[in-house]
Amino acid sequence: MQHSNITWTQATMNSLYGCTQCSEGCTECYAKSNLVRFSSNPVLNSDHRFDDLVHEHEVGDERVITLTGRILFNPSHLYSALGDKKPKRVFVNEFSDLLHEVLPLDLILEHFRVFARAPQHVFQILTKRGKRLAEINATVLAEFGAWPRNVHMGVSVCTAEDHELARIHQLGATDAALRWISFEPWISDLAVPLRTARPGLRTLLRDNCIAWVVIGGESGAPEKTGLMTLDDARYLIEESRAAGSLVFFKQLGTALAIQLGVYSTQGKGEHRSKGGHPDQWPADLNVQEYPDPLTVTPWAGTAFRPAYDPEAWMHFSGKNAKVS
C-alpha cells in the first residue's frame, strides 16, 4: 500500500490496473495518463504486464488515450494489506474498478476476504458498476453473514442523469455497513441547475442511508474539463447535510477555479490547478468531515490461505484470463 495525496484518504491499494469508460465522469480520468506512464517505464514494465491496458492514437493534432478494458490483477498488492499493521483509510484501486464486469466474482470476494482479515484498516471502495452491487451483496452475505464493518462501500455519481443517480438506489439496496457517495467529478448541466432538476435530493440520500458524501469538480486541462457550478456545489452540500450525511468538499475543479479567478499552477502539492486548496474556496464550501471508523472485531475465523499466487499476475479481458 502506498501513501496517497487524495485528500479524503490516507493510502491506496492498487491491486488492479485498467478499466473501461462508462460515464461522462470517466472522460478526464487520470488513470489513463498514469497507465501510459507505467507502460512506458522500462523498469516497471520490464515484464510487459502493463501492455495493452490503454490505446493511444491521434485525432487531428490531439493525442487521445482510450482504456481498452483489459485489466491487470497483481495479487501481491492485495495481500500487502495483511502485513501493514498501522491503521489507515485505504482507497481500493484508483486505476480501476473492483466491480468491473470482466472481473470474476471470486476475485472480488478474495478482496473482501483480505479486508475482513485486516480490521485495523478502513477500506474505501468506489464503483460506477452499480448493477453488480446486488450480486456482490449476496456473495458477501453468503461468505461472512454480514458485510465486514471496515469496508466502506461507495458509488460515483457524476451528473444528474437518471442512470447516474440510479447507483444511489443500487447502493442503498446492499447491506454495506457504511455507504457513501462520491459526487466527483461533478459535471453540471449548465442549462438546468441541480436544485431545479433534482429537488429533494436529501430524500434520496436519506432513504438510502448515505453516511458520507464527497464533492468535487473535474480536474484536467482547462480547455477540456467540465464545470461544476458554484450553485450545484452548494446544493450538494445543503442536501447532504439535510439528509444527515457527513460532507467532505474536495475541490472546485479546474473550470470553477478558473471562473472564480483562483486557478494557479503554483504551490506544489496543494492541488491548486484543481481548485483543491481551502484558501481558494468560498467559506461556505470549506467543510471536510470524515465518518468515524466502525468498531471492528478482529477476525476469528480460519487462518487465511491466499487463493491466488502472490508471485504471479493475471490479465482479464472478457471471459479470458492469462496468468504470468
Phi, psi and omega in degrees: 000147185238149173301142182242145172267002173291124194289339182266003177228182179239333182211161173238144174240104185257086176273344184232143178223130179111153185194192175220138178292132182221008185204156174301332179288353179273348192302315183255024182302130183286349177301325184297309181292327178291322178293326173298316181296317180297317184291334181268000178274113186294338178275308182297326183248032182296333179260007174069021182293334182268006179292144170066020173276334177225159177236129178254135175208164182259134172238101188066236179263009187251138173273127181245133178248128181239133173287132186272344185091356174277132186236132176265129175249123179247096185302326182298327178290325176294310185288346178299335180297333182289334183265354181265109188268346180282122184300137181212155161277126188237118175277128185267110171068084176280349181249014182199193179223117184301334181260018180304143188295339181275351183275130181292151184300321183291330176294319177296316180296327177299325175298316180295327176298319177294315181302317182295331182265007175233063187291352178289340183254155166256122181260119183257114181252137172236137176222151167254002180261065184299333182294340179274351187296323179297317178297315180295317181302312180298320181292317179296317180296322179294325182281315190246343185087336177199161178292138170306132187287346178267010175259113176262109186265128182226162173234149174268134177230119192247342178215177180272008180294150183303318184292335176283311181293337178301333180297331179294317175297318181295322176292317181298337180280354178272171177258021181306139183295325176220129182245139182215161182237136168254103171275063184200123004279126176276126180243113186283150167275111186289346180272332185224114177301148181301322182294338175274318182290324185227067177295147179071033177302331180303325181294318178299317181290316181294315183296335180257014172055049179279117186273333189214142180227128174253136185231135177190153176274173184281137175256154180150192181297137184306327184277355186245331191284147175282159183263130161266115181289155179297324180293320177296319179300315180293321180294319178299320177293313181302312184289325178294316178296319180295332178279353183087011179276144168287151187234136173233109175272122187265311185194156176289329191088157185302311187294318180288325176299319177294314181300323181274357177076026182242006179296136179205145173261006179267157178091070183302135178084359183254003177057036186289333177288347176259001188066038188261009180250134185305331181287355176268349189262150164302146188303326184287350176269350187279078178223125181221090182252150177237144171288144176291138175301137178287149177295124186242129177278129178305149183299129181242012182274202182288161177299147185278131175237114182303136177277345182235146179292117181298339183269354181253167173221159189225151171247140176238135176204116187063231181263004186255143175232139177240129182256135178228000000 
